[in-house]
Amino acid sequence: MKETPLDELVAEAIEQGKNEPNEEILDMFETLHERLVRAEGMVADEIARRRR
């Protein structure tokens, strides 16, 4: 897990998109956000399952 620094990947994606016009990059950021929220939920569920 430590080999794939998710926070660094997200920071890089944001940095790369900073100079893109909103109409071209906004959908990508919205999709990224949805996927991160879904991933956070999966991790939270797994933590809860293991604490039972």
Secondary structure, DSSP 8 states (H G I E B T S, - for coil): -TTS-HHHHHHHHHHHHTTS-HHHHHHHHHHHHHHHHHHHHHHHHHHHHHH-
